[in-house]
Amino acid sequence: MQFKCPHCESILASDDVTIGMDIKCPECKRNFVVEPYVRTPKLTVISSPSSNDHKNGEFVDVIHEKVISYFGIEKLKGFSLKELFSEAFSKHSREEVEESFSMGTKKSTPDILEIDASWPKPWLFMRMLIASLVLYFLFWVGYNSFQNPNLIPGWILIGSFAVPISVLVLFIEMNIRRNVSIYMIARLVFLGGILSLLFSLLSSNFFDNGWWGASSAGPIEETGKVLAMLAVARSAQYRYKLNGLLIGASVGVGFAAFETAGYALRFLALDGIDTMEEVLIMRGFLSPLAHIVWSAIAGFAMWRTIKGRNFHWRMLVDVDFIRLLLIPVILHMLWNTPISLPFFAKEIILGVISWFICFSLIQEGIREIQIEQEEERIRRGVAEKNEIGE
């Protein structure tokens, strides 16, 4: 039997206590009459939303679900940005760095069951970013110290590629299948980059900007980048959704860097070295929020539609592909609108939306590999049983 001391509120227990007896509490040493102790739940109100608030919350959730499902995007589950970048500043040896770039060949592509199909924890991109910024600083110091114009081309080149290449390394680390080689990535950056620019320039000749002005770059340039991806890397060996994400990001890096170099050279000729420097810094700061992530989404959309099959042009009019492609097109159009907010607020908001969508797509790509791993385990298990039976 359990009972409670009315003085110190200690919960006591005994097998031979009679209700109504006068006993002394062993804890506080005071007498009291035994009464049965009945435990009652103690409830605490954390929040008390009104029925309207509840309905409003449900309404927002429904709208959110409808929007993301329309575009073919999954809802992020159990995702932690802090956990994702928890290794960004960790120490790694030079051998680990070199090993990270060894991938995509028959010998360096890991077996499907050797892959860690959980969320990756990228770190190499941060090393690349720091090294690139150091190189940019050295060119800046060199020019400002010696005023030698021979340093300007290298300054523009490093300034145009420093941040985009670092973001590309992040996408390389996200491609956990590790089946796209550095050679193919380089082809996508340089050949894909120039082809996407040429396709976009060619398309712009057939469209009058009209009332939408600079926003017409959205459909024109995003379509041009998709065509460049297909021209360079439509091989059936790149059949994973995460491959499409990396392929798209690679073309986006080439497009963004070449475009930045062009703007830097133009403003150098028009306004001088100071304006050129401002262009490099501003576009470098904004580059992770724009072309690269937009192209990654477009690449994912294309490769999700291809599904490891041989490409056919009718896939470009697939409804699911067009729906997902609309996201980078719309974001690009909004980016180019004349609306301006202080501290690049518009660009940052659009960039956050882009990366939120991108992380959702990465989650889908990881799950694709998890499913393949499970199927491969079953297949090998059946094959092993058959061998034993024989």
N, C-alpha and C positions, 0 to 999 in steps of 0.2 A: 504494500500500500504506500502511496505517496501523499505527502501533506506539506504544507508550507508554513514556516514560522511567520507570524504576523508582524514581528518586530524587525528582523533582519532580512526577511523574504527569502531565506535559504530554502531550497527544495530538499526535503528529507524523505527517507524511505525506511520502512520497517515491516517485518512479517507479523509481529505480535502486538500491534497497537490497536486499542479499541477506541472507536469514535467517542469523544466526550471526555477522555482522560486528560488530567492535568500533568504535563511533562515539561522538562527543561530542555531548551534548544542547545545542542552540543556546540553550536557555532557562537551564539551571542550570550549563552548562559542565562537566559531569561525564561520564565515559565509562561506557558500558554495552553489553552484547551485545544485538543486535536480536532480538526475539522477536515473533511475530505477535500483534496486538492483536485480541481478540475482545470486542465490546461485549455485555455481558449486562444485562438489565433489572434495575433496583434496585427492589424492592417494599417498601413500608412499610405496616404494619398500622395502620389508623386506628381501627378498632373491631372487636371480635370477639364479636358477639352469639351467645348460645347458640341452639340450635335451638328451644328453648321460647320464647325472647324473640321469635324470628322468627315463630313460629306465633302468639304472642300479638299481635304487631303486625299480622299479616295478619287476625287475628280482629277486632281493633278497627276496621281499615279496612273490612272487610266489613260489620260492624254499622253503621258510619257511613254507608256507601253505601246500605245497606238502608233506614235511617231516612229519610235525605233524599230518596231516590227514592220512598218510600211517600207522602210529603207533596208530591211534585212539585217538589222544590227541586234546583237545579243545584249542583254543587260549584264553589266559587270557584276561579278559575284566574288566576294572574298578578296578583292583587289586592294593592295596597299602600296601607295606610291613610296612611302618610307621604306618598306621592305624591298621593293623593286630596286631601289638605288642604295641599298644598305652596304654594298661592296664597292661603291664608286671611288672611295678614297682609301681602299685597303691596299696593302703592299703586295706586289707580285713580282716575280723574277723575270729576267729578260727571256729565259726559256719559255715561261708561260705566255709572254707576249708573242714570241715567235710561233708557238704552238697554236695560238688563237687564230693566226692567219693561215694555218695549214688546214685546208678544207676543200671540199668540192671535187677532188679527184677520186678515182676508183680506190686508191690506197688510203686516202685520208677521210673519206666519207664513212662515218661510223655505222655499224649495224643498227637496225631500227630498235632492237632491244637494249642497246648500250646507251641510248639517249635518255637523259634526265628530262622527262616530259612535264616538269613543273615550271612555274614561272621562273625565267632566268634572272640572274642578278648581275647585270652588265657593269663592267668596270673599265674595259679597255677604251671606251669612248672618252672617258675623262682624261686618260693619259694623252690621247690624241688631241683633245681640245687644248690641254695645257701646252703641249709641244708646238701646236700650230700657232697659238697666241704668242709664244716665245719667239717663234720665227718672224711673225708679223712685227713684234716689237723691235727685233734686230734690224729689219729693213727700215723701220721708222727712225730708229737711232742713226743708222748708217746714212740715210738721206739727209736728215736734219744736221748731222755732223759735217758731212762733206759736200752736200748739195750736188751730188753727182747724178745726172739724169739716167745713167745706166742702171741705177737701182730701182727706177720707177716701174718697169715691167714686172720685175720680181715682186715688188711691193703690191702691185695690183693683183698678180696671180695668187699670192699667198692670202691677201685680204679677201679675195673672192672665194677661195676654197677652204679657208681655215675652219670656219664653223660648219659649213655644209658637209665636209668630209668627216668631221667628228660625229655629226648626227648620223651619217651613213654607217659609221662603225657601230653605233647603237643598234641600228637595224640589222647589221650583220650578227651581232650578239643575240638579237631576238630570234633570228632564224635558227632555232635549236636543232633542226634536221642537219644543218651544216653540209649541205649538198650543192651549194653554189660557190664556184671557185673565185678566187681573187681576180683571175684573168677575165672571167665573164663579167664580174662587177666592174672592172676597169673599162671593158668594152661598152657596158651599159652607160657608164658615166660619160665617157668621151664621145663614142659613136652615137649612143642613144641621146645624149645631150644635144649634139649638133643637129641630128635628125629631127628631134622634137621642135627645135627652133625653126628649122626649115619648113617642116610641115605646118607649123603655126603661122609663119609668114606667108606661105602659099595659101592657106585657108583664109587669112585675113584679106587677101586680094579679092576674094569672091563675096565678101560680106561688107555691107556698108554699116559703119558703127551706129549711125542714126541716133535715136533718142537715148540709147543705153551707153554710148560713149566708151570709156575705158572698161566698163563691165563686160563688154563683148569678149574680152580676153579670157573670161571664164570658160565658156564652151569651146572656144577656138583652141586655146593652149592646152586644156586638159585632154581634149580629143587628140591633139597633136602628140602629146606625151604617150597616150595609149598606143597610137600607131607606131611610135618609135620603139616601145617595149616589144611589140609583136614583130617588128622588123629585125630586132637583135636577138631576142631570147624566147622564141615560141617553141623551143625544143620540148618534146614530151617528157624529158627527164626532170624538168622543173614542174612537177605536178602538184606540189603542195601549196596551200593558201599562203603560208608564210613565205614561200618563194616569191609569190606574186607581190607581197608586201615589200620584200627586199628589192625585187626588180623595179618596182615602181619608184621606190625611194632613190635608187641608183640613177635612174633617168632624171628624176627631179633634182638631184644634186648637180648633174651636168647642166641642166637647163638653168637652174638658179645661179650657179657660179659663172657660166658664160654670160648670162644677162647682166650680172653685177659687174663683171669686167668691162662689158660694153658701156654701161652707164658711167663707170669710173673714168674710162678713157674719154667719153664724151664731155663730162664735166671738167676733166683736166684741161681739155682744149678750150672750153668756154669760159670757165671761171678760175682755173688755176689749181694748184696742189692742195690748198686747204679744203676746197669744196670736194675734191676727189677723195680726200681722207674722210670727210664727213659721210660721203656716200658709202664708202667701204665699211665704216663702223656701223652706220644705221642698218644697212642691208644685211650685214653679218649678224647683227643682234636679232633681226626679225626673221632671218632665213629658216630657223627651226619651226616657225609658226605658219609657214606658207607653202611654197612649191614642193618641198620635200615630203611633208606629211600628206599634202593633197595627192601627190603622185602615188604615194604608198597606198592610200585608200583606193585610188583608181586601179592600181596594179592588183590589189587584193580582189576587187570586183571582177576584173578580167579573168584572173586565174581560178577564182571560185566558179566562174561560168565554164571555163575550159574543162575543169575536173580531170586533168591528165589525159584528155583525148587530143587528137589532132585538131589543130585550129581550123575553123571554117568561118568565113566572113559573116555568115548569118548569126554567129554568136554576138556580134556587135549590136544586134537589135534585140537581144534577149532581154525580157522585161526586168528580171532581177538584176542583171548587169547595169541596165540604164538607171534603175532606181538608186543603186549604190553610187554610181558615177555622178548622179545629180548632186550628191553631197559636196565633193570638191568643187564642182562647177558653181554651185550656189555660194559656197564660202569664198571662192575666188571672185565672184561677181560682187559680193558684199565688200570684200577687201578693197576693190577698185572703185567703189562709189566715192563721190566727193565728200561724203560725211567724214568729219574729222573730230576726234575727241582728244583731250589733253593726255599727255604722257603715254601716247600710243595705246590708249585704252581699247579702241575698236580692234586693233590688230591683236592685242593680247587676248581679248575675249574670243575672237574667232579662232585664235591659235589653241586656246584651252579646249574649245569645242572639238577642234580637229583631232587633238591628241586623246581626248576622251573617247572619241569614235575609234581612233587607231588602237587604243588599248583593248577595246571591246573586240575588235577584229583579231588582235593577237590572241586573246582568250579563245576565240573560235578556232584559230589555227593550231593552238596547243592541243585543244580537245581532239582535233582531227588526228594528230599524231598519237594521242593516248588511245584512241579507238583502233588505229592500225596496230599499235603494240599489242593490244588485247587480242585482236584477231590473229596476229602472228604467233602469239603464245599458244593459242588454241590449235592453230595449224601445225606447229612443231610438236605439240603434245600428241596430236593424233598420229603424226608421222612416226614419232618415237614408239607409240604403242603398236603400230603396224609392223615396225621392224622387229620388235620383241616377239610379236605373234608369229612372224615368219621363222 
